[in-house]
Amino acid sequence: MVIKGLIFDKDGTLFHYGGTWAPWCDLVLAELSEGDVDTAGKLASAVGYNPDLREFLAGSMVVGASAAEINQAWADLLPNHSFEDVDAIAVKHLKSLPSLPVCDLKMLFNELKSAAMKLGIVTNDYEAFAFQQLKNEGICDLCDFVAGFDSGHGVKPSANPLLAFGKAVDLPMQNVAMVGDSIHDLRAGRAAGVGMTIGVLTGAAIAEDIEPFADLILDDISAIPANLIG
């Protein structure tokens, strides 16, 4: 088995999770709740976020679900807000989010491209925000494929967005590795028949959570070249 393509999850894999998404949750919840503490608490609980500790709970929707699913969960609790209202507020606050890469992404991606790797990003976040973050880090042009929940390929843990990568870069899935920090990522890899699933510990999950679904577990993605290309 030779790995010739890598599919990366975005949040918790390329970027530190809590440093990016805790500020976003705080801003969105404050606006949606209009300052009402009880409402803010219900909204936070609905998606598995602890605003006091600024941490995401095991099974948090923010970690595993698509942006549309998160927004719908909030809209269901807000009789005076439509899904479109919630979505607009969520998107608005994406524009001010900090991006905290787990390593020098440009250096890593250049090294992988030098080894003739095809590189893709599959996220359950918005496609436009994914492109924004990748451009900010100078790696957008190094990616052969980028898909969000709204790109038309489905969402993880479905295999479909991963299969779309394989088709786009003309690689059999047994020559592709899926890299992610969550069970959703690795289950998607297994469902797509990838040659290797690689779990990383830069997200909300711990090693014991992802071990049953990972062929290899790394502290972070900077260790990929040493493990795959020597």
C-alpha positions, 0 to 999 in steps of 0.5 A: 500500500502506497499513500499518494493522497491525504485528506485532512479534516480542518478544525482540530486537525489543521487548526487548534479547535478550542482557540477557534471555536470557543470564541465563536460560540461565545459571540453567537450565543451572546447575540442569539440569547440577547443577553438572557443567561437561561437562554444562552445556557440552553443553547450551549447545552444543545450543542455540547458546549460548556461556556463557563469552562469554554470547552466542548463536551464529548459528542459535541455537535460543534465538533462533529455535526455540520454547520447547518445541523448546529444552526438548526438545533439553535433555531429549534430553541428560538421561536423568534428566530428562523434558521436563516436568522441563526445562519446569518448570525453564525456566518457573521461571527465567522469573519472575526474568528482567530485561526490557530494553526497546529504547526507551520502549515505552509511548510508542511504542505510544501513538503507533502507536495514535494513528495507528489502527494495530492492534498484535500480538505474535507470539513463539515464547516462552510466551504467559503470559510474553509477557503478563507482560512486556507488562503490566510495560511498561504496553502489554498493553492497547495490543495487539490480539493476543498469541500465543506458541508455546503459543497454538494458532496454530503457531510462526514461521517458519510464517505461521499466527500472523501470519494469526491476527493478520490475522483477529483484527483484520480486516485484509488481510495486504497492510496488515500489516507484520511487525517482527522481528530474525531470519530466522524473523520475516521469513520468517514475514512473507513466507510470510503475504503481509504488505505489508512486512517490517521488520528491526531490529538489536536482536537477535543478527542483523546487517544482512547476515543479514536483508537478503535478507528485509527490505523495510526495516532499522531500528536499532530499533523507535523509528524506525517512526513516522518511516518509516510514519506521518511 
